[in-house]
Amino acid sequence: MKENPQLMNLATHLTELRRCLVHSLIAVVIGMALTLYFSKELFKILTRPLEQILPQQSHFIATTPFESYMVYLKTSALAGFLLVSPYIALQIWKFISPGLYKNEKKTILPFALLSGFFFAGGALFGYFFVFPTGFKFIVNILNDTSIIFMPKMEDYFSFSTKFLLAFGITFELPILILLLSRIGLVQYHHLHKFRKFAIVIILILSGILTPGPDIFSQLMMAIPLMMLYELGGVFAYFFGKKTIS
């Protein structure tokens, strides 16, 4: 009795997927082991945007016996993941490349490189520009009060990593527009007509993502996103399909 070719193909794909996941997990563990020794210094770098503007009587605290240990462990895990992310991207590339046409294989690598560039740019922008402004508002609002701001290590780690990840993802907007335009789902004139709605959505999104409710920090997030939307329009104009099939 002959085996079903579709079942064989499915089994092969599942085997490749398992190999990709196992290799990626091993790489993360290795990266975590390499960065564990530097976890305290890495956490200091992560807390710097807030620590630089804390009043003298304020400082980070740990409220449970193992909170600092777990935060340093999570910090090393995050740093380890970032360290081995090119290898993980290579594993994903190996997994999906057999199912792509030759011309698609030529474009997926530039997409991946651009995606990594914009993601890193978004995270760095949030760290160096948005965080200091938002945190300054949070600290200043307690001035002339008897309240002393004592941020928990765990709370700050969860907050900062979540929002830096959000900044990185939102900065993928031009790549998303480029991808949709390449497959014909979006064209330049669609983006031009949708611009006023996009501005409203970006302003709402900036109000959600920025750590401070002040209009200045929200505009610091909104203006770059508007520029990225326009950049996506440029990508769609020059590299997108001219007609929708």
FIKOLZA-1660 file (N, C-alpha, C; in steps of 0.1 Angstrom, whole numbers, plus 5000, padded with zeros to 4 digits):
% residues 245
   i   px   py   pz ch aa at
   1 5008 4988 5000  A  M  N
   1 5000 5000 5000  A  M CA
   1 5009 5012 5000  A  M  C
   2 5007 5021 4990  A  K  N
   2 5015 5033 4989  A  K CA
   2 5010 5044 4999  A  K  C
   3 5020 5051 5004  A  E  N
   3 5017 5062 5014  A  E CA
   3 5012 5074 5007  A  E  C
   4 5003 5081 5013  A  N  N
   4 4997 5093 5007  A  N CA
   4 5008 5104 5006  A  N  C
   5 5011 5109 4994  A  P  N
   5 5021 5120 4993  A  P CA
   5 5018 5132 5001  A  P  C
   6 5005 5135 5002  A  Q  N
   6 5002 5147 5010  A  Q CA
   6 5005 5145 5025  A  Q  C
   7 5003 5133 5030  A  L  N
   7 5006 5130 5044  A  L CA
   7 5021 5130 5046  A  L  C
   8 5029 5125 5036  A  M  N
   8 5043 5126 5036  A  M CA
   8 5048 5140 5036  A  M  C
   9 5042 5148 5028  A  N  N
   9 5047 5163 5028  A  N CA
   9 5044 5169 5041  A  N  C
  10 5032 5166 5047  A  L  N
  10 5028 5172 5060  A  L CA
  10 5038 5168 5070  A  L  C
  11 5041 5155 5070  A  A  N
  11 5051 5150 5080  A  A CA
  11 5065 5156 5079  A  A  C
  12 5069 5158 5066  A  T  N
  12 5081 5165 5063  A  T CA
  12 5081 5179 5069  A  T  C
  13 5070 5187 5066  A  H  N
  13 5069 5200 5071  A  H CA
  13 5069 5201 5086  A  H  C
  14 5062 5192 5092  A  L  N
  14 5062 5192 5107  A  L CA
  14 5076 5189 5113  A  L  C
  15 5083 5180 5106  A  T  N
  15 5096 5177 5110  A  T CA
  15 5106 5189 5109  A  T  C
  16 5104 5196 5098  A  E  N
  16 5112 5208 5096  A  E CA
  16 5109 5219 5106  A  E  C
  17 5095 5220 5109  A  L  N
  17 5091 5230 5119  A  L CA
  17 5097 5226 5133  A  L  C
  18 5096 5214 5136  A  R  N
  18 5102 5210 5149  A  R CA
  18 5117 5213 5150  A  R  C
  19 5124 5210 5139  A  R  N
  19 5138 5213 5138  A  R CA
  19 5141 5227 5140  A  R  C
  20 5133 5236 5133  A  C  N
  20 5134 5250 5134  A  C CA
  20 5132 5255 5148  A  C  C
  21 5121 5250 5155  A  L  N
  21 5118 5254 5169  A  L CA
  21 5129 5249 5178  A  L  C
  22 5133 5237 5177  A  V  N
  22 5143 5232 5186  A  V CA
  22 5156 5239 5185  A  V  C
  23 5161 5241 5173  A  H  N
  23 5173 5249 5171  A  H CA
  23 5172 5263 5176  A  H  C
  24 5161 5269 5174  A  S  N
  24 5159 5283 5178  A  S CA
  24 5159 5283 5194  A  S  C
  25 5152 5274 5200  A  L  N
  25 5152 5273 5215  A  L CA
  25 5166 5271 5220  A  L  C
  26 5173 5262 5214  A  I  N
  26 5187 5259 5219  A  I CA
  26 5196 5272 5217  A  I  C
  27 5194 5279 5206  A  A  N
  27 5201 5292 5204  A  A CA
  27 5198 5302 5215  A  A  C
  28 5185 5303 5219  A  V  N
  28 5181 5313 5229  A  V CA
  28 5187 5309 5242  A  V  C
  29 5187 5296 5246  A  V  N
  29 5193 5292 5258  A  V CA
  29 5208 5295 5258  A  V  C
  30 5215 5293 5247  A  I  N
  30 5229 5296 5246  A  I CA
  30 5231 5311 5248  A  I  C
  31 5223 5319 5241  A  G  N
  31 5224 5333 5242  A  G CA
  31 5221 5338 5256  A  G  C
  32 5212 5332 5263  A  M  N
  32 5209 5336 5276  A  M CA
  32 5221 5332 5286  A  M  C
  33 5227 5321 5283  A  A  N
  33 5239 5317 5291  A  A CA
  33 5250 5327 5289  A  A  C
  34 5252 5332 5277  A  L  N
  34 5262 5341 5274  A  L CA
  34 5260 5355 5280  A  L  C
  35 5247 5359 5282  A  T  N
  35 5244 5372 5287  A  T CA
  35 5241 5373 5302  A  T  C
  36 5239 5361 5308  A  L  N
  36 5235 5360 5322  A  L CA
  36 5245 5368 5331  A  L  C
  37 5258 5367 5329  A  Y  N
  37 5268 5373 5337  A  Y CA
  37 5266 5389 5337  A  Y  C
  38 5261 5394 5325  A  F  N
  38 5260 5408 5324  A  F CA
  38 5246 5413 5326  A  F  C
  39 5238 5405 5332  A  S  N
  39 5223 5408 5334  A  S CA
  39 5221 5421 5342  A  S  C
  40 5229 5423 5353  A  K  N
  40 5228 5435 5361  A  K CA
  40 5231 5447 5353  A  K  C
  41 5242 5447 5346  A  E  N
  41 5245 5459 5338  A  E CA
  41 5235 5461 5327  A  E  C
  42 5230 5451 5321  A  L  N
  42 5219 5452 5311  A  L CA
  42 5206 5458 5316  A  L  C
  43 5203 5454 5329  A  F  N
  43 5191 5459 5335  A  F CA
  43 5193 5474 5338  A  F  C
  44 5205 5478 5342  A  K  N
  44 5208 5492 5345  A  K CA
  44 5206 5500 5332  A  K  C
  45 5211 5495 5321  A  I  N
  45 5209 5502 5308  A  I CA
  45 5194 5503 5305  A  I  C
  46 5186 5493 5308  A  L  N
  46 5172 5493 5305  A  L CA
  46 5165 5504 5314  A  L  C
  47 5170 5505 5327  A  T  N
  47 5163 5515 5336  A  T CA
  47 5168 5529 5335  A  T  C
  48 5179 5531 5327  A  R  N
  48 5185 5544 5326  A  R CA
  48 5176 5556 5323  A  R  C
  49 5166 5554 5313  A  P  N
  49 5157 5565 5310  A  P CA
  49 5149 5570 5322  A  P  C
  50 5145 5561 5331  A  L  N
  50 5138 5565 5343  A  L CA
  50 5147 5569 5354  A  L  C
  51 5158 5562 5356  A  E  N
  51 5167 5564 5367  A  E CA
  51 5174 5578 5367  A  E  C
  52 5176 5583 5355  A  Q  N
  52 5183 5596 5353  A  Q CA
  52 5174 5607 5358  A  Q  C
  53 5161 5605 5359  A  I  N
  53 5152 5617 5363  A  I CA
  53 5145 5614 5376  A  I  C
  54 5148 5603 5383  A  L  N
  54 5143 5600 5396  A  L CA
  54 5148 5610 5406  A  L  C
  55 5140 5615 5415  A  P  N
  55 5145 5623 5426  A  P CA
  55 5155 5616 5435  A  P  C
  56 5162 5623 5443  A  Q  N
  56 5173 5617 5451  A  Q CA
  56 5168 5606 5460  A  Q  C
  57 5156 5608 5466  A  Q  N
  57 5151 5599 5476  A  Q CA
  57 5144 5587 5470  A  Q  C
  58 5143 5587 5456  A  S  N
  58 5136 5576 5449  A  S CA
  58 5146 5566 5444  A  S  C
  59 5142 5554 5443  A  H  N
  59 5151 5543 5437  A  H CA
  59 5142 5531 5434  A  H  C
  60 5148 5522 5426  A  F  N
  60 5141 5510 5423  A  F CA
  60 5141 5500 5436  A  F  C
  61 5130 5493 5437  A  I  N
  61 5129 5484 5448  A  I CA
  61 5124 5470 5443  A  I  C
  62 5127 5460 5452  A  A  N
  62 5122 5446 5450  A  A CA
  62 5114 5443 5462  A  A  C
  63 5102 5438 5460  A  T  N
  63 5092 5435 5471  A  T CA
  63 5091 5421 5475  A  T  C
  64 5097 5412 5467  A  T  N
  64 5097 5398 5471  A  T CA
  64 5111 5392 5471  A  T  C
  65 5114 5381 5478  A  P  N
  65 5128 5376 5479  A  P CA
  65 5135 5373 5466  A  P  C
  66 5127 5368 5456  A  F  N
  66 5134 5364 5444  A  F CA
  66 5131 5373 5432  A  F  C
  67 5125 5385 5435  A  E  N
  67 5121 5394 5424  A  E CA
  67 5134 5399 5416  A  E  C
  68 5144 5403 5423  A  S  N
  68 5156 5407 5415  A  S CA
  68 5162 5396 5407  A  S  C
  69 5162 5384 5413  A  Y  N
  69 5168 5373 5406  A  Y CA
  69 5160 5370 5393  A  Y  C
  70 5147 5370 5394  A  M  N
  70 5138 5367 5382  A  M CA
  70 5140 5378 5372  A  M  C
  71 5141 5391 5376  A  V  N
  71 5142 5402 5367  A  V CA
  71 5155 5401 5359  A  V  C
  72 5166 5398 5366  A  Y  N
  72 5179 5396 5360  A  Y CA
  72 5178 5384 5350  A  Y  C
  73 5171 5374 5354  A  L  N
  73 5170 5362 5345  A  L CA
  73 5162 5365 5333  A  L  C
  74 5151 5373 5334  A  K  N
  74 5143 5377 5323  A  K CA
  74 5151 5387 5314  A  K  C
  75 5159 5395 5320  A  T  N
  75 5168 5404 5312  A  T CA
  75 5178 5397 5304  A  T  C
  76 5184 5387 5310  A  S  N
  76 5194 5379 5302  A  S CA
  76 5187 5371 5291  A  S  C
  77 5174 5366 5294  A  A  N
  77 5167 5359 5284  A  A CA
  77 5164 5368 5272  A  A  C
  78 5159 5381 5275  A  L  N
  78 5156 5390 5264  A  L CA
  78 5169 5394 5256  A  L  C
  79 5180 5396 5264  A  A  N
  79 5193 5400 5257  A  A CA
  79 5198 5388 5249  A  A  C
  80 5196 5376 5254  A  G  N
  80 5200 5364 5247  A  G CA
  80 5192 5362 5234  A  G  C
  81 5179 5364 5235  A  F  N
  81 5171 5363 5223  A  F CA
  81 5175 5374 5212  A  F  C
  82 5178 5386 5216  A  L  N
  82 5182 5396 5207  A  L CA
  82 5196 5392 5201  A  L  C
  83 5204 5386 5209  A  L  N
  83 5218 5383 5204  A  L CA
  83 5217 5372 5193  A  L  C
  84 5208 5362 5195  A  V  N
  84 5208 5351 5185  A  V CA
  84 5197 5353 5175  A  V  C
  85 5190 5365 5175  A  S  N
  85 5179 5367 5166  A  S CA
  85 5183 5365 5151  A  S  C
  86 5195 5369 5147  A  P  N
  86 5199 5366 5133  A  P CA
  86 5199 5351 5130  A  P  C
  87 5203 5343 5139  A  Y  N
  87 5203 5328 5137  A  Y CA
  87 5189 5323 5137  A  Y  C
  88 5180 5329 5145  A  I  N
  88 5166 5324 5145  A  I CA
  88 5159 5328 5131  A  I  C
  89 5163 5340 5127  A  A  N
  89 5158 5345 5114  A  A CA
  89 5162 5335 5103  A  A  C
  90 5175 5331 5104  A  L  N
  90 5180 5321 5094  A  L CA
  90 5173 5308 5094  A  L  C
  91 5169 5303 5106  A  Q  N
  91 5161 5291 5108  A  Q CA
  91 5148 5292 5101  A  Q  C
  92 5141 5304 5104  A  I  N
  92 5128 5306 5098  A  I CA
  92 5129 5307 5082  A  I  C
  93 5140 5313 5078  A  W  N
  93 5142 5314 5063  A  W CA
  93 5144 5300 5057  A  W  C
  94 5152 5291 5064  A  K  N
  94 5153 5278 5059  A  K CA
  94 5140 5270 5059  A  K  C
  95 5131 5273 5068  A  F  N
  95 5119 5266 5069  A  F CA
  95 5109 5270 5058  A  F  C
  96 5109 5283 5055  A  I  N
  96 5099 5288 5045  A  I CA
  96 5104 5288 5031  A  I  C
  97 5117 5288 5029  A  S  N
  97 5123 5290 5015  A  S CA
  97 5119 5279 5006  A  S  C
  98 5118 5266 5010  A  P  N
  98 5114 5255 5000  A  P CA
  98 5101 5258 4993  A  P  C
  99 5092 5265 5000  A  G  N
  99 5079 5267 4994  A  G CA
  99 5077 5280 4986  A  G  C
 100 5088 5287 4984  A  L  N
 100 5088 5299 4977  A  L CA
 100 5093 5298 4962  A  L  C
 101 5088 5306 4953  A  Y  N
 101 5093 5306 4940  A  Y CA
 101 5107 5314 4940  A  Y  C
 102 5114 5312 4929  A  K  N
 102 5127 5318 4928  A  K CA
 102 5127 5333 4930  A  K  C
 103 5117 5340 4923  A  N  N
 103 5117 5354 4924  A  N CA
 103 5113 5359 4938  A  N  C
 104 5105 5350 4945  A  E  N
 104 5101 5353 4959  A  E CA
 104 5112 5352 4969  A  E  C
 105 5121 5342 4966  A  K  N
 105 5133 5340 4974  A  K CA
 105 5142 5352 4974  A  K  C
 106 5142 5359 4962  A  K  N
 106 5151 5370 4961  A  K CA
 106 5146 5382 4969  A  K  C
 107 5133 5383 4971  A  T  N
 107 5127 5395 4978  A  T CA
 107 5126 5393 4993  A  T  C
 108 5125 5380 4998  A  I  N
 108 5122 5378 5012  A  I CA
 108 5133 5382 5021  A  I  C
 109 5146 5381 5016  A  L  N
 109 5157 5385 5024  A  L CA
 109 5158 5400 5026  A  L  C
 110 5156 5408 5015  A  P  N
 110 5156 5422 5017  A  P CA
 110 5144 5426 5027  A  P  C
 111 5133 5420 5026  A  F  N
 111 5122 5422 5035  A  F CA
 111 5126 5420 5049  A  F  C
 112 5133 5409 5051  A  A  N
 112 5137 5405 5065  A  A CA
 112 5147 5415 5070  A  A  C
 113 5156 5420 5062  A  L  N
 113 5166 5429 5066  A  L CA
 113 5160 5443 5070  A  L  C
 114 5151 5447 5061  A  L  N
 114 5144 5460 5063  A  L CA
 114 5135 5459 5076  A  L  C
 115 5129 5448 5077  A  S  N
 115 5120 5446 5089  A  S CA
 115 5129 5447 5102  A  S  C
 116 5140 5440 5102  A  G  N
 116 5149 5441 5114  A  G CA
 116 5154 5455 5116  A  G  C
 117 5157 5463 5106  A  F  N
 117 5162 5476 5107  A  F CA
 117 5151 5485 5113  A  F  C
 118 5139 5485 5108  A  F  N
 118 5128 5493 5113  A  F CA
 118 5124 5489 5127  A  F  C
 119 5124 5476 5130  A  F  N
 119 5121 5472 5144  A  F CA
 119 5131 5478 5154  A  F  C
 120 5144 5476 5151  A  A  N
 120 5154 5481 5159  A  A CA
 120 5153 5497 5160  A  A  C
 121 5150 5503 5149  A  G  N
 121 5148 5518 5150  A  G CA
 121 5137 5522 5158  A  G  C
 122 5126 5515 5158  A  G  N
 122 5114 5518 5166  A  G CA
 122 5117 5516 5181  A  G  C
 123 5124 5505 5185  A  A  N
 123 5127 5503 5199  A  A CA
 123 5137 5513 5204  A  A  C
 124 5147 5517 5196  A  L  N
 124 5157 5527 5200  A  L CA
 124 5151 5541 5201  A  L  C
 125 5142 5544 5192  A  F  N
 125 5135 5557 5193  A  F CA
 125 5127 5558 5206  A  F  C
 126 5120 5547 5209  A  G  N
 126 5112 5547 5222  A  G CA
 126 5121 5548 5234  A  G  C
 127 5133 5542 5233  A  Y  N
 127 5142 5542 5245  A  Y CA
 127 5148 5556 5247  A  Y  C
 128 5153 5562 5236  A  F  N
 128 5161 5574 5237  A  F CA
 128 5152 5587 5237  A  F  C
 129 5140 5586 5231  A  F  N
 129 5133 5599 5229  A  F CA
 129 5119 5598 5236  A  F  C
 130 5111 5588 5234  A  V  N
 130 5098 5588 5240  A  V CA
 130 5098 5585 5255  A  V  C
 131 5106 5575 5259  A  F  N
 131 5107 5572 5273  A  F CA
 131 5111 5583 5282  A  F  C
 132 5122 5590 5279  A  P  N
 132 5126 5601 5288  A  P CA
 132 5115 5612 5290  A  P  C
 133 5108 5615 5279  A  T  N
 133 5098 5625 5279  A  T CA
 133 5086 5621 5288  A  T  C
 134 5081 5608 5285  A  G  N
 134 5070 5603 5292  A  G CA
 134 5073 5601 5307  A  G  C
 135 5085 5596 5310  A  F  N
 135 5088 5593 5324  A  F CA
 135 5090 5607 5332  A  F  C
 136 5095 5617 5325  A  K  N
 136 5096 5630 5331  A  K CA
 136 5083 5635 5336  A  K  C
 137 5073 5633 5327  A  F  N
 137 5059 5637 5331  A  F CA
 137 5055 5630 5343  A  F  C
 138 5057 5616 5343  A  I  N
 138 5052 5608 5354  A  I CA
 138 5059 5612 5368  A  I  C
 139 5072 5615 5367  A  V  N
 139 5079 5619 5379  A  V CA
 139 5075 5633 5384  A  V  C
 140 5074 5642 5374  A  N  N
 140 5071 5656 5378  A  N CA
 140 5057 5658 5384  A  N  C
 141 5048 5649 5380  A  I  N
 141 5034 5650 5385  A  I CA
 141 5033 5648 5400  A  I  C
 142 5044 5642 5406  A  L  N
 142 5045 5639 5421  A  L CA
 142 5052 5650 5428  A  L  C
 143 5057 5660 5421  A  N  N
 143 5063 5671 5428  A  N CA
 143 5054 5679 5437  A  N  C
 144 5059 5684 5448  A  D  N
 144 5051 5691 5458  A  D CA
 144 5041 5682 5464  A  D  C
 145 5043 5669 5465  A  T  N
 145 5035 5660 5472  A  T CA
 145 5043 5652 5482  A  T  C
 146 5036 5645 5491  A  S  N
 146 5044 5636 5500  A  S CA
 146 5046 5622 5495  A  S  C
 147 5043 5620 5482  A  I  N
 147 5044 5607 5476  A  I CA
 147 5058 5605 5471  A  I  C
 148 5064 5594 5475  A  I  N
 148 5078 5591 5470  A  I CA
 148 5076 5580 5459  A  I  C
 149 5081 5582 5448  A  F  N
 149 5080 5572 5437  A  F CA
 149 5091 5561 5438  A  F  C
 150 5086 5549 5440  A  M  N
 150 5095 5538 5442  A  M CA
 150 5092 5527 5432  A  M  C
 151 5097 5527 5420  A  P  N
 151 5093 5517 5410  A  P CA
 151 5098 5503 5413  A  P  C
 152 5089 5493 5412  A  K  N
 152 5094 5479 5413  A  K CA
 152 5102 5475 5401  A  K  C
 153 5111 5466 5404  A  M  N
 153 5120 5461 5393  A  M CA
 153 5111 5453 5383  A  M  C
 154 5103 5444 5388  A  E  N
 154 5094 5436 5380  A  E CA
 154 5085 5444 5371  A  E  C
 155 5078 5454 5378  A  D  N
 155 5069 5462 5371  A  D CA
 155 5075 5470 5359  A  D  C
 156 5087 5476 5363  A  Y  N
 156 5094 5484 5352  A  Y CA
 156 5099 5475 5341  A  Y  C
 157 5104 5463 5344  A  F  N
 157 5108 5454 5333  A  F CA
 157 5097 5451 5324  A  F  C
 158 5085 5447 5330  A  S  N
 158 5074 5443 5322  A  S CA
 158 5069 5455 5313  A  S  C
 159 5068 5467 5320  A  F  N
 159 5063 5479 5313  A  F CA
 159 5073 5482 5301  A  F  C
 160 5086 5483 5304  A  S  N
 160 5095 5488 5294  A  S CA
 160 5096 5479 5282  A  S  C
 161 5097 5466 5285  A  T  N
 161 5099 5456 5274  A  T CA
 161 5086 5456 5265  A  T  C
 162 5074 5457 5272  A  K  N
 162 5062 5457 5264  A  K CA
 162 5061 5469 5255  A  K  C
 163 5064 5480 5260  A  F  N
 163 5063 5492 5252  A  F CA
 163 5074 5493 5242  A  F  C
 164 5086 5489 5245  A  L  N
 164 5097 5489 5234  A  L CA
 164 5093 5480 5223  A  L  C
 165 5087 5468 5227  A  L  N
 165 5082 5459 5217  A  L CA
 165 5072 5465 5208  A  L  C
 166 5063 5473 5215  A  A  N
 166 5052 5479 5207  A  A CA
 166 5058 5490 5198  A  A  C
 167 5068 5498 5202  A  F  N
 167 5074 5507 5194  A  F CA
 167 5080 5501 5182  A  F  C
 168 5087 5489 5184  A  G  N
 168 5094 5482 5173  A  G CA
 168 5084 5477 5163  A  G  C
 169 5072 5472 5168  A  I  N
 169 5062 5467 5159  A  I CA
 169 5056 5478 5151  A  I  C
 170 5052 5489 5157  A  T  N
 170 5046 5500 5150  A  T CA
 170 5055 5506 5139  A  T  C
 171 5068 5505 5141  A  F  N
 171 5077 5511 5131  A  F CA
 171 5079 5501 5119  A  F  C
 172 5072 5490 5120  A  E  N
 172 5072 5481 5108  A  E CA
 172 5061 5486 5098  A  E  C
 173 5055 5497 5100  A  L  N
 173 5044 5501 5091  A  L CA
 173 5048 5503 5077  A  L  C
 174 5060 5509 5073  A  P  N
 174 5063 5509 5059  A  P CA
 174 5065 5496 5053  A  P  C
 175 5071 5486 5061  A  I  N
 175 5073 5473 5055  A  I CA
 175 5060 5466 5053  A  I  C
 176 5050 5468 5062  A  L  N
 176 5037 5462 5060  A  L CA
 176 5030 5468 5047  A  L  C
 177 5031 5481 5046  A  I  N
 177 5025 5487 5034  A  I CA
 177 5032 5482 5021  A  I  C
 178 5046 5481 5022  A  L  N
 178 5053 5476 5010  A  L CA
 178 5049 5462 5007  A  L  C
 179 5047 5453 5017  A  L  N
 179 5043 5439 5014  A  L CA
 179 5029 5439 5008  A  L  C
 180 5020 5446 5013  A  L  N
 180 5006 5446 5008  A  L CA
 180 5006 5452 4994  A  L  C
 181 5014 5462 4991  A  S  N
 181 5015 5468 4978  A  S CA
 181 5021 5458 4968  A  S  C
 182 5031 5450 4972  A  R  N
 182 5038 5440 4964  A  R CA
 182 5028 5429 4959  A  R  C
 183 5019 5425 4968  A  I  N
 183 5010 5415 4964  A  I CA
 183 4997 5420 4958  A  I  C
 184 4996 5434 4957  A  G  N
 184 4985 5440 4950  A  G CA
 184 4973 5443 4958  A  G  C
 185 4973 5442 4972  A  L  N
 185 4962 5445 4980  A  L CA
 185 4960 5460 4983  A  L  C
 186 4971 5467 4981  A  V  N
 186 4971 5482 4984  A  V CA
 186 4979 5489 4973  A  V  C
 187 4973 5500 4969  A  Q  N
 187 4980 5509 4959  A  Q CA
 187 4982 5523 4965  A  Q  C
 188 4991 5530 4958  A  Y  N
 188 4994 5543 4963  A  Y CA
 188 4982 5552 4964  A  Y  C
 189 4973 5552 4955  A  H  N
 189 4961 5561 4955  A  H CA
 189 4952 5557 4967  A  H  C
 190 4952 5544 4971  A  H  N
 190 4944 5540 4983  A  H CA
 190 4950 5547 4995  A  H  C
 191 4963 5547 4996  A  L  N
 191 4970 5553 5008  A  L CA
 191 4967 5568 5009  A  L  C
 192 4967 5574 4997  A  H  N
 192 4965 5589 4996  A  H CA
 192 4951 5592 5001  A  H  C
 193 4941 5584 4997  A  K  N
 193 4927 5586 5001  A  K CA
 193 4925 5584 5016  A  K  C
 194 4932 5574 5021  A  F  N
 194 4931 5570 5035  A  F CA
 194 4939 5578 5045  A  F  C
 195 4946 5588 5040  A  R  N
 195 4956 5595 5048  A  R CA
 195 4949 5601 5060  A  R  C
 196 4938 5608 5058  A  K  N
 196 4932 5615 5070  A  K CA
 196 4927 5606 5080  A  K  C
 197 4922 5594 5076  A  F  N
 197 4918 5584 5086  A  F CA
 197 4931 5578 5093  A  F  C
 198 4941 5576 5085  A  A  N
 198 4954 5571 5091  A  A CA
 198 4959 5580 5102  A  A  C
 199 4958 5593 5100  A  I  N
 199 4963 5603 5109  A  I CA
 199 4956 5602 5123  A  I  C
 200 4942 5600 5122  A  V  N
 200 4934 5599 5134  A  V CA
 200 4938 5586 5141  A  V  C
 201 4940 5575 5134  A  I  N
 201 4944 5562 5140  A  I CA
 201 4957 5563 5146  A  I  C
 202 4967 5570 5140  A  I  N
 202 4980 5571 5145  A  I CA
 202 4980 5580 5158  A  I  C
 203 4972 5590 5158  A  L  N
 203 4971 5598 5171  A  L CA
 203 4965 5590 5182  A  L  C
 204 4955 5582 5179  A  I  N
 204 4949 5574 5190  A  I CA
 204 4959 5563 5195  A  I  C
 205 4966 5557 5185  A  L  N
 205 4976 5547 5189  A  L CA
 205 4988 5553 5197  A  L  C
 206 4992 5565 5193  A  S  N
 206 5002 5572 5201  A  S CA
 206 4998 5575 5215  A  S  C
 207 4985 5579 5217  A  G  N
 207 4980 5581 5230  A  G CA
 207 4980 5569 5239  A  G  C
 208 4979 5557 5232  A  I  N
 208 4979 5545 5240  A  I CA
 208 4993 5540 5243  A  I  C
 209 5002 5542 5234  A  L  N
 209 5015 5536 5235  A  L CA
 209 5025 5544 5244  A  L  C
 210 5024 5558 5243  A  T  N
 210 5033 5566 5251  A  T CA
 210 5031 5565 5266  A  T  C
 211 5041 5564 5274  A  P  N
 211 5040 5562 5288  A  P CA
 211 5034 5574 5295  A  P  C
 212 5035 5586 5290  A  G  N
 212 5029 5598 5296  A  G CA
 212 5017 5603 5289  A  G  C
 213 5007 5609 5296  A  P  N
 213 4995 5614 5289  A  P CA
 213 4997 5628 5283  A  P  C
 214 5009 5634 5284  A  D  N
 214 5011 5647 5279  A  D CA
 214 5012 5647 5264  A  D  C
 215 5007 5658 5258  A  I  N
 215 5006 5659 5243  A  I CA
 215 5019 5659 5236  A  I  C
 216 5030 5664 5243  A  F  N
 216 5043 5664 5237  A  F CA
 216 5049 5650 5234  A  F  C
 217 5048 5641 5244  A  S  N
 217 5053 5628 5242  A  S CA
 217 5045 5620 5232  A  S  C
 218 5032 5623 5232  A  Q  N
 218 5023 5617 5222  A  Q CA
 218 5027 5621 5208  A  Q  C
 219 5029 5634 5206  A  L  N
 219 5034 5639 5193  A  L CA
 219 5047 5634 5189  A  L  C
 220 5056 5631 5199  A  M  N
 220 5069 5625 5195  A  M CA
 220 5067 5611 5190  A  M  C
 221 5056 5605 5193  A  M  N
 221 5053 5592 5187  A  M CA
 221 5046 5593 5174  A  M  C
 222 5036 5602 5174  A  A  N
 222 5027 5603 5163  A  A CA
 222 5034 5609 5150  A  A  C
 223 5043 5619 5152  A  I  N
 223 5049 5625 5140  A  I CA
 223 5058 5615 5132  A  I  C
 224 5067 5607 5139  A  P  N
 224 5074 5597 5132  A  P CA
 224 5065 5586 5125  A  P  C
 225 5054 5583 5132  A  L  N
 225 5045 5573 5125  A  L CA
 225 5039 5579 5113  A  L  C
 226 5035 5591 5113  A  M  N
 226 5030 5598 5101  A  M CA
 226 5040 5598 5090  A  M  C
 227 5053 5601 5093  A  M  N
 227 5064 5601 5084  A  M CA
 227 5066 5586 5078  A  M  C
 228 5064 5576 5087  A  L  N
 228 5066 5563 5082  A  L CA
 228 5054 5559 5073  A  L  C
 229 5042 5564 5076  A  Y  N
 229 5031 5561 5067  A  Y CA
 229 5034 5567 5053  A  Y  C
 230 5039 5579 5053  A  E  N
 230 5043 5585 5040  A  E CA
 230 5054 5577 5033  A  E  C
 231 5063 5573 5041  A  L  N
 231 5074 5564 5035  A  L CA
 231 5068 5552 5029  A  L  C
 232 5059 5546 5036  A  G  N
 232 5052 5534 5030  A  G CA
 232 5045 5537 5017  A  G  C
 233 5039 5549 5016  A  G  N
 233 5033 5554 5004  A  G CA
 233 5044 5555 4992  A  G  C
 234 5056 5560 4996  A  V  N
 234 5066 5560 4986  A  V CA
 234 5070 5546 4981  A  V  C
 235 5072 5537 4991  A  F  N
 235 5075 5523 4987  A  F CA
 235 5064 5517 4978  A  F  C
 236 5051 5520 4981  A  A  N
 236 5040 5515 4973  A  A CA
 236 5040 5521 4959  A  A  C
 237 5044 5533 4958  A  Y  N
 237 5044 5540 4945  A  Y CA
 237 5055 5534 4936  A  Y  C
 238 5067 5532 4941  A  F  N
 238 5078 5528 4933  A  F CA
 238 5079 5513 4932  A  F  C
 239 5075 5505 4942  A  F  N
 239 5077 5491 4942  A  F CA
 239 5065 5482 4942  A  F  C
 240 5053 5488 4944  A  G  N
 240 5041 5481 4944  A  G CA
 240 5035 5478 4930  A  G  C
 241 5026 5469 4929  A  K  N
 241 5019 5466 4917  A  K CA
 241 5011 5477 4912  A  K  C
 242 5011 5480 4899  A  K  N
 242 5004 5491 4894  A  K CA
 242 4989 5489 4892  A  K  C
 243 4985 5476 4891  A  T  N
 243 4971 5473 4889  A  T CA
 243 4968 5461 4898  A  T  C
 244 4956 5460 4903  A  I  N
 244 4952 5449 4912  A  I CA
 244 4945 5439 4903  A  I  C
 245 4951 5427 4904  A  S  N
 245 4945 5416 4895  A  S CA
 245 4933 5410 4902  A  S  C
% end
